[in-house]
Amino acid sequence: MLPRKRIDQARPFLILGIVALAWAIVPTAIKSFLRASFFEFHAPVSLAAAKVRDLQDYWSLRLHSNDELIAAGRDLGRLTASYETTVRDNAALRSEIERLRALLSLPGFADHDEIVARVSRRDFTGWWQRLEIQKGRLHGLTLDAPVIFAGGLAGRVVELHLYTATVELVSSPAFRLAAVFEGDNRPVSFAGGSNVPFSPPLGEVEFAPLDVHASATEPRQLVTSGLGGIFPPGLAIGQVIELTRSSDGFYLRGEVHLDPRLSELREVTVLVPRANPNLP
């Protein structure tokens, strides 16, 4: 009886070992096909769940009383009047920016198409921080396309499927790029941090020059440098409030406080590079 009991206890580990061995000898092409097939099969489930959440939000709004709707309409009218003024100011500022960009021969978003996508799922762990969005290859998205939101840089597309795409957030430990401090053209290294769930997102900056200063009263804004050809220059990344010397003493390093809205994103904009930037 004892050997039989031991065999029964070891059976799950034996089956797991056989499956792992079988998967190890499967050709890479078949693994890639099975993985892509799984995501395409799983995509309708994620999209359906996102649609259900939108429907819940819709019916929760329908349950408000008429007085609440009238008050909301009054507030919306005030916001509309304020936004009309803001739109005029933005148009004037945009034309000035384009004039200065043309004088300095700087690249801009004119080389990209902007595709708005809703977030269907979030995956925040200590290993990575990712989003799944409801746009994919059929909508014109490409791998490594920058993803932005109201607070600046959100991340980039790292996995592309037919109807969905996976975005690696700027707070992910695997995220790396060359950045600069606003008003300074010397490149520094930025990387996402090991973020704990439900905590403010953080990153890390390294190889900052020794003459750069940052404090809580005078934080330094970190932006994309444009180096590498993936991210347009000038996208906001986060703020640095303290810098300390590195272990070798030649450079400075510190934490980058990212926008807290990264963990609450509902919609993002994907910047897809144009095949012919001269086209409107």
C-alpha contacts under 8 A as a table, 3 or more apart, distances in Angstrom:
res1	aa1	res2	aa2	distance
1	M	4	R	5.16
1	M	5	K	6.19
2	L	5	K	5.11
2	L	6	R	6.31
3	P	6	R	5.07
3	P	7	I	6.20
4	R	7	I	5.11
4	R	8	D	6.31
5	K	8	D	5.12
5	K	9	Q	6.25
6	R	9	Q	5.03
6	R	10	A	6.14
7	I	10	A	5.12
7	I	11	R	5.97
8	D	11	R	5.19
8	D	12	P	7.93
9	Q	12	P	7.02
10	A	13	F	5.43
10	A	14	L	6.19
11	R	14	L	4.97
11	R	15	I	6.17
12	P	15	I	5.17
12	P	16	L	6.11
13	F	16	L	4.98
13	F	17	G	6.06
14	L	17	G	5.08
14	L	18	I	6.25
15	I	18	I	5.11
15	I	19	V	6.21
16	L	19	V	5.15
16	L	20	A	6.11
17	G	20	A	5.08
17	G	21	L	6.07
18	I	21	L	5.12
18	I	22	A	6.07
19	V	22	A	5.07
19	V	23	W	6.10
20	A	23	W	5.11
20	A	24	A	6.13
21	L	24	A	5.05
21	L	25	I	6.52
22	A	25	I	5.47
22	A	26	V	6.41
23	W	26	V	5.21
26	V	30	I	6.76
26	V	31	K	6.85
27	P	30	I	5.49
27	P	31	K	6.51
28	T	31	K	5.00
28	T	32	S	6.19
29	A	32	S	5.22
29	A	33	F	6.23
30	I	33	F	5.02
30	I	34	L	6.11
31	K	34	L	5.18
31	K	35	R	6.09
32	S	35	R	5.13
32	S	36	A	6.10
33	F	36	A	5.23
33	F	37	S	6.02
34	L	37	S	5.01
34	L	38	F	6.10
35	R	38	F	5.11
35	R	39	F	6.47
36	A	39	F	5.26
36	A	40	E	6.25
36	A	161	H	7.47
37	S	40	E	5.13
37	S	41	F	6.05
38	F	41	F	5.09
38	F	42	H	5.97
39	F	42	H	4.91
39	F	43	A	5.89
39	F	161	H	7.29
40	E	43	A	5.21
40	E	44	P	7.69
40	E	161	H	6.80
40	E	162	L	6.85
40	E	163	Y	7.63
41	F	44	P	6.74
41	F	45	V	7.94
42	H	45	V	5.44
42	H	46	S	6.70
43	A	46	S	5.30
43	A	47	L	6.18
43	A	163	Y	6.95
43	A	164	T	6.63
44	P	47	L	5.00
44	P	48	A	5.90
45	V	48	A	5.13
45	V	49	A	6.23
46	S	49	A	5.15
46	S	50	A	6.24
46	S	120	S	6.33
46	S	121	R	7.06
47	L	50	A	5.10
47	L	51	K	6.20
47	L	120	S	6.39
47	L	134	Q	6.85
48	A	51	K	5.06
48	A	52	V	6.19
49	A	52	V	5.08
49	A	53	R	6.37
49	A	120	S	7.59
50	A	53	R	5.15
50	A	54	D	6.34
50	A	119	V	7.98
50	A	120	S	5.12
50	A	121	R	7.65
51	K	54	D	5.04
51	K	55	L	6.15
52	V	55	L	4.98
52	V	56	Q	6.17
53	R	56	Q	5.02
53	R	57	D	6.27
54	D	57	D	5.11
54	D	58	Y	6.23
55	L	58	Y	4.96
55	L	59	W	6.31
56	Q	59	W	5.31
56	Q	60	S	6.06
57	D	60	S	5.12
57	D	61	L	6.31
58	Y	61	L	5.28
58	Y	62	R	6.43
59	W	62	R	4.85
59	W	63	L	6.50
60	S	63	L	5.41
60	S	64	H	7.44
61	L	64	H	5.75
64	H	68	E	6.20
64	H	69	L	6.76
65	S	68	E	5.29
65	S	69	L	6.36
66	N	69	L	4.98
66	N	70	I	6.10
67	D	70	I	5.10
67	D	71	A	6.20
68	E	71	A	5.12
68	E	72	A	6.08
69	L	72	A	4.96
69	L	73	G	6.04
70	I	73	G	5.00
70	I	74	R	6.21
71	A	74	R	5.07
71	A	75	D	6.27
72	A	75	D	5.09
72	A	76	L	6.01
73	G	76	L	4.90
73	G	77	G	6.15
74	R	77	G	5.13
74	R	78	R	6.55
75	D	78	R	5.17
75	D	79	L	6.28
76	L	79	L	4.99
76	L	80	T	6.03
77	G	80	T	5.04
77	G	81	A	6.34
78	R	81	A	5.26
78	R	82	S	6.30
79	L	82	S	4.99
79	L	83	Y	5.96
80	T	83	Y	5.00
80	T	84	E	6.14
81	A	84	E	5.24
81	A	85	T	6.75
82	S	85	T	5.41
82	S	86	T	6.35
83	Y	86	T	4.76
83	Y	87	V	5.92
84	E	87	V	5.12
84	E	88	R	6.46
85	T	88	R	5.29
85	T	89	D	6.35
86	T	89	D	5.03
86	T	90	N	5.99
87	V	90	N	4.99
87	V	91	A	6.11
88	R	91	A	5.15
88	R	92	A	6.43
89	D	92	A	5.23
89	D	93	L	6.20
90	N	93	L	4.98
90	N	94	R	5.86
91	A	94	R	5.08
91	A	95	S	6.25
92	A	95	S	5.32
92	A	96	E	6.35
93	L	96	E	5.05
93	L	97	I	6.11
94	R	97	I	5.00
94	R	98	E	6.14
95	S	98	E	5.12
95	S	99	R	6.18
96	E	99	R	5.04
96	E	100	L	6.25
97	I	100	L	5.15
97	I	101	R	5.94
98	E	101	R	4.93
98	E	102	A	6.06
99	R	102	A	5.21
99	R	103	L	6.32
100	L	103	L	5.01
100	L	104	L	6.19
101	R	104	L	5.17
101	R	105	S	5.69
101	R	106	L	5.08
101	R	107	P	7.35
101	R	108	G	7.74
102	A	105	S	4.94
102	A	106	L	6.61
107	P	110	A	7.82
107	P	111	D	7.62
107	P	232	P	7.28
107	P	233	P	7.72
108	G	111	D	6.43
108	G	232	P	6.60
108	G	233	P	7.70
109	F	112	H	5.27
109	F	113	D	7.77
109	F	232	P	7.19
109	F	271	L	7.89
110	A	113	D	7.56
110	A	277	P	7.02
111	D	273	P	5.98
111	D	274	R	5.77
111	D	277	P	4.77
111	D	278	N	7.75
112	H	271	L	5.44
112	H	272	V	5.11
112	H	273	P	4.35
112	H	274	R	5.29
112	H	277	P	7.38
113	D	270	V	7.92
113	D	271	L	5.61
113	D	272	V	5.06
113	D	273	P	6.38
113	D	274	R	6.46
114	E	269	T	6.15
114	E	270	V	5.69
114	E	271	L	4.91
114	E	272	V	6.45
115	I	269	T	5.45
115	I	270	V	5.08
115	I	271	L	6.56
115	I	272	V	7.40
116	V	267	E	6.98
116	V	268	V	5.81
116	V	269	T	4.36
116	V	270	V	6.27
117	A	133	I	6.06
117	A	134	Q	5.85
117	A	135	K	5.89
117	A	267	E	5.68
117	A	268	V	5.53
117	A	269	T	6.14
117	A	270	V	7.39
118	R	133	I	5.61
118	R	134	Q	5.62
118	R	135	K	7.80
118	R	266	R	5.87
118	R	267	E	4.32
118	R	268	V	6.42
119	V	122	R	7.65
119	V	131	L	6.70
119	V	132	E	5.93
119	V	133	I	4.41
119	V	134	Q	6.30
119	V	265	L	6.99
119	V	266	R	5.20
119	V	267	E	5.59
119	V	268	V	7.33
120	S	131	L	7.62
120	S	132	E	5.65
120	S	133	I	5.40
120	S	134	Q	6.19
121	R	131	L	5.84
121	R	132	E	5.06
121	R	133	I	7.13
122	R	129	Q	7.85
122	R	130	R	6.08
122	R	131	L	4.64
122	R	132	E	6.37
123	D	128	W	7.65
123	D	129	Q	5.79
123	D	130	R	5.10
123	D	131	L	6.09
124	F	128	W	6.39
124	F	129	Q	4.51
124	F	130	R	6.32
124	F	197	P	6.41
125	T	128	W	5.56
125	T	129	Q	6.08
125	T	195	N	7.65
125	T	196	V	7.10
125	T	197	P	6.37
126	G	129	Q	7.67
126	G	194	S	5.83
126	G	195	N	5.90
126	G	196	V	5.96
126	G	197	P	7.39
127	W	172	S	7.49
127	W	173	P	6.81
127	W	194	S	7.21
128	W	168	E	7.68
128	W	172	S	4.92
128	W	173	P	6.15
128	W	174	A	7.00
129	Q	168	E	6.25
129	Q	169	L	5.70
129	Q	171	S	6.58
129	Q	172	S	4.82
129	Q	173	P	7.93
130	R	166	T	6.73
130	R	167	V	5.48
130	R	168	E	4.64
130	R	169	L	5.50
130	R	172	S	7.42
131	L	166	T	5.71
131	L	167	V	5.03
131	L	168	E	6.65
131	L	169	L	7.24
132	E	164	T	6.81
132	E	165	A	5.74
132	E	166	T	4.60
132	E	167	V	6.19
133	I	136	G	7.90
133	I	164	T	5.70
133	I	165	A	5.53
133	I	166	T	6.46
133	I	167	V	7.41
134	Q	163	Y	6.52
134	Q	164	T	4.93
134	Q	165	A	6.99
135	K	138	L	7.58
135	K	139	H	5.97
135	K	141	L	7.31
135	K	163	Y	5.42
135	K	164	T	4.69
135	K	165	A	6.18
136	G	139	H	5.48
136	G	140	G	6.86
136	G	141	L	5.57
136	G	160	L	6.04
136	G	161	H	5.43
136	G	162	L	5.13
136	G	163	Y	4.36
136	G	164	T	4.22
136	G	165	A	5.14
137	R	140	G	5.30
137	R	141	L	5.17
137	R	142	T	6.83
137	R	160	L	6.38
137	R	161	H	5.83
137	R	162	L	4.83
137	R	163	Y	6.44
137	R	164	T	7.49
137	R	165	A	7.92
138	L	141	L	7.44
138	L	162	L	5.70
138	L	163	Y	6.34
139	H	163	Y	7.67
140	G	272	V	7.61
141	L	145	A	7.27
141	L	160	L	7.61
141	L	270	V	7.57
141	L	272	V	6.22
142	T	145	A	5.72
142	T	157	V	7.33
142	T	160	L	7.06
142	T	272	V	6.55
143	L	157	V	5.40
143	L	158	V	5.89
143	L	159	E	6.67
143	L	160	L	6.33
144	D	156	R	5.43
144	D	157	V	4.82
144	D	158	V	5.84
144	D	230	I	7.08
145	A	156	R	5.47
145	A	157	V	5.36
145	A	230	I	7.10
145	A	270	V	6.54
145	A	271	L	5.89
145	A	272	V	5.57
145	A	273	P	7.27
146	P	153	L	7.65
146	P	154	A	7.89
146	P	155	G	6.12
146	P	156	R	4.45
146	P	157	V	6.68
146	P	230	I	6.91
146	P	231	F	5.95
146	P	270	V	5.92
146	P	271	L	5.37
146	P	272	V	7.32
147	V	153	L	6.35
147	V	154	A	5.37
147	V	155	G	5.09
147	V	156	R	5.09
147	V	157	V	7.10
147	V	167	V	7.61
147	V	268	V	6.64
147	V	269	T	5.63
147	V	270	V	4.46
147	V	271	L	6.12
148	I	151	G	7.71
148	I	152	G	5.56
148	I	153	L	4.52
148	I	154	A	4.76
148	I	155	G	6.84
148	I	268	V	6.01
148	I	269	T	5.29
148	I	270	V	6.41
148	I	271	L	7.59
149	F	152	G	5.43
149	F	153	L	6.42
149	F	154	A	6.09
149	F	267	E	7.61
149	F	268	V	5.24
149	F	269	T	6.14
151	G	154	A	7.91
151	G	236	A	6.94
151	G	259	D	6.34
151	G	261	R	7.68
152	G	235	L	5.39
152	G	236	A	4.53
152	G	237	I	6.17
153	L	170	V	7.13
153	L	235	L	5.77
153	L	236	A	5.91
153	L	237	I	5.66
154	A	169	L	5.59
154	A	170	V	5.63
154	A	262	L	6.92
154	A	268	V	7.87
155	G	167	V	6.29
155	G	168	E	5.40
155	G	169	L	4.21
155	G	170	V	4.65
155	G	175	F	7.97
156	R	167	V	5.37
156	R	168	E	5.57
156	R	169	L	6.79
156	R	170	V	7.84
157	V	160	L	7.13
157	V	165	A	6.74
157	V	166	T	5.81
157	V	167	V	4.46
157	V	168	E	6.32
158	V	165	A	7.69
158	V	166	T	5.86
158	V	167	V	5.80
158	V	168	E	6.20
159	E	165	A	5.62
159	E	166	T	4.93
159	E	167	V	7.17
160	L	164	T	6.68
160	L	165	A	4.58
160	L	166	T	6.51
161	H	164	T	5.27
161	H	165	A	5.62
162	L	165	A	8.00
168	E	172	S	6.57
168	E	175	F	7.23
169	L	172	S	5.46
169	L	175	F	7.30
169	L	262	L	7.93
170	V	175	F	5.85
170	V	191	A	7.78
170	V	192	G	5.86
170	V	203	G	7.89
170	V	237	I	7.88
171	S	175	F	7.05
171	S	191	A	7.72
171	S	192	G	4.32
171	S	193	G	5.93
171	S	195	N	7.30
171	S	201	P	6.06
171	S	202	L	6.15
171	S	203	G	5.91
171	S	258	L	7.50
172	S	175	F	5.39
172	S	191	A	7.90
172	S	192	G	4.76
172	S	193	G	6.23
172	S	194	S	7.21
172	S	195	N	7.66
173	P	191	A	6.54
173	P	192	G	4.40
173	P	193	G	4.92
173	P	194	S	5.72
174	A	191	A	7.31
174	A	192	G	6.60
175	F	191	A	5.55
175	F	192	G	5.38
176	R	189	S	7.46
176	R	190	F	5.74
176	R	191	A	4.52
176	R	192	G	6.81
177	L	189	S	6.29
177	L	190	F	5.51
177	L	191	A	6.73
177	L	224	T	7.83
178	A	187	P	6.12
178	A	188	V	5.79
178	A	189	S	4.99
178	A	190	F	6.11
178	A	224	T	6.77
178	A	225	S	6.11
178	A	226	G	7.77
178	A	227	L	6.37
178	A	228	G	7.69
179	A	187	P	5.50
179	A	188	V	5.27
179	A	189	S	6.02
179	A	190	F	6.23
179	A	222	L	6.71
179	A	223	V	5.71
179	A	224	T	4.53
179	A	225	S	4.65
179	A	226	G	7.80
180	V	184	D	6.34
180	V	185	N	6.02
180	V	186	R	6.02
180	V	187	P	4.86
180	V	188	V	5.71
180	V	222	L	5.88
180	V	223	V	5.60
180	V	224	T	6.17
180	V	225	S	5.40
181	F	184	D	5.29
181	F	185	N	7.23
181	F	186	R	7.69
181	F	187	P	7.91
181	F	220	R	6.63
181	F	221	Q	5.83
181	F	222	L	4.60
181	F	223	V	6.10
182	E	185	N	7.87
182	E	220	R	7.14
182	E	221	Q	5.56
182	E	222	L	5.97
182	E	223	V	6.25
182	E	234	G	7.99
185	N	225	S	7.73
187	P	208	A	7.82
187	P	225	S	6.85
188	V	205	V	6.92
188	V	206	E	6.16
188	V	207	F	5.43
188	V	208	A	5.47
189	S	205	V	5.60
189	S	206	E	5.12
189	S	207	F	6.19
189	S	208	A	7.76
190	F	203	G	7.18
190	F	204	E	5.72
190	F	205	V	4.55
190	F	206	E	6.48
191	A	203	G	5.76
191	A	204	E	5.27
191	A	205	V	6.53
192	G	202	L	6.76
192	G	203	G	4.23
192	G	204	E	6.09
193	G	201	P	7.80
193	G	202	L	5.56
193	G	203	G	4.40
193	G	204	E	6.12
194	S	202	L	7.78
194	S	203	G	7.97
195	N	199	S	7.04
195	N	200	P	7.81
195	N	201	P	6.09
195	N	202	L	6.52
196	V	199	S	5.69
200	P	257	H	7.82
200	P	258	L	7.60
200	P	260	P	5.74
201	P	257	H	6.68
201	P	258	L	5.51
201	P	259	D	7.13
201	P	260	P	6.23
201	P	262	L	7.50
201	P	263	S	7.85
202	L	255	E	6.65
202	L	256	V	5.56
202	L	257	H	5.00
202	L	258	L	5.45
203	G	255	E	5.75
203	G	256	V	4.69
203	G	257	H	6.55
203	G	258	L	6.89
204	E	253	R	7.34
204	E	254	G	5.86
204	E	255	E	4.66
204	E	256	V	5.34
205	V	208	A	7.30
205	V	253	R	5.43
205	V	254	G	5.48
205	V	255	E	6.28
205	V	256	V	6.52
206	E	251	Y	7.40
206	E	252	L	6.25
206	E	253	R	4.38
206	E	254	G	6.83
207	F	251	Y	4.99
207	F	252	L	5.74
207	F	253	R	6.32
208	A	212	V	7.00
208	A	251	Y	5.49
208	A	252	L	4.80
208	A	253	R	6.22
209	P	212	V	5.81
209	P	251	Y	5.54
209	P	252	L	6.20
210	L	245	R	7.89
210	L	250	F	7.29
210	L	251	Y	5.71
210	L	252	L	5.96
213	H	220	R	7.78
213	H	242	E	7.77
213	H	243	L	7.05
214	A	218	E	5.94
214	A	219	P	5.08
214	A	220	R	5.62
214	A	240	V	6.37
214	A	241	I	5.07
214	A	242	E	5.24
214	A	243	L	6.39
215	S	218	E	4.98
215	S	219	P	5.16
215	S	220	R	7.80
215	S	240	V	7.54
215	S	241	I	4.34
215	S	242	E	5.21
216	A	219	P	5.58
216	A	241	I	4.87
216	A	242	E	7.19
217	T	241	I	7.90
218	E	241	I	7.22
219	P	239	Q	6.14
219	P	240	V	5.53
219	P	241	I	4.66
219	P	242	E	7.80
220	R	239	Q	5.55
220	R	240	V	5.18
220	R	241	I	6.61
221	Q	236	A	7.31
221	Q	237	I	7.60
221	Q	238	G	6.03
221	Q	239	Q	4.60
221	Q	240	V	6.44
222	L	236	A	6.28
222	L	237	I	5.50
222	L	238	G	5.43
222	L	239	Q	5.83
222	L	240	V	7.16
222	L	256	V	7.99
223	V	233	P	7.30
223	V	234	G	5.27
223	V	235	L	5.20
223	V	236	A	4.48
223	V	237	I	5.16
223	V	238	G	7.29
224	T	231	F	6.81
224	T	232	P	6.94
224	T	233	P	4.98
224	T	234	G	5.21
224	T	235	L	5.20
224	T	236	A	6.69
224	T	237	I	6.93
225	S	231	F	7.86
225	S	232	P	7.44
225	S	233	P	4.79
225	S	234	G	6.52
226	G	229	G	6.17
226	G	230	I	7.20
226	G	231	F	5.57
226	G	232	P	4.96
226	G	233	P	4.09
226	G	234	G	7.56
227	L	230	I	7.62
227	L	231	F	7.61
227	L	233	P	7.84
228	G	231	F	7.48
229	G	232	P	7.43
231	F	235	L	7.97
232	P	235	L	6.85
237	I	258	L	6.51
237	I	259	D	7.89
238	G	256	V	5.73
238	G	257	H	5.33
238	G	258	L	4.44
238	G	259	D	6.42
239	Q	256	V	5.44
239	Q	257	H	5.16
239	Q	258	L	6.68
240	V	243	L	7.50
240	V	254	G	7.02
240	V	255	E	6.20
240	V	256	V	4.86
240	V	257	H	6.26
241	I	255	E	7.64
241	I	256	V	7.65
242	E	254	G	5.98
242	E	255	E	7.09
243	L	252	L	5.85
243	L	253	R	5.35
243	L	254	G	4.63
243	L	255	E	7.62
244	T	252	L	5.27
244	T	253	R	5.47
244	T	254	G	6.16
245	R	248	D	7.84
245	R	249	G	5.42
245	R	250	F	7.24
245	R	251	Y	5.86
245	R	252	L	4.40
245	R	253	R	6.21
246	S	249	G	5.10
246	S	250	F	6.71
246	S	251	Y	5.56
246	S	252	L	5.40
246	S	253	R	6.04
248	D	251	Y	7.55
249	G	252	L	7.67
258	L	262	L	7.84
259	D	262	L	5.99
260	P	263	S	6.46
260	P	264	E	7.87
261	R	264	E	5.13
261	R	265	L	6.25
262	L	265	L	5.67
265	L	268	V	7.16
273	P	277	P	7.87
274	R	277	P	5.30
276	N	279	L	5.87
277	P	280	P	7.70
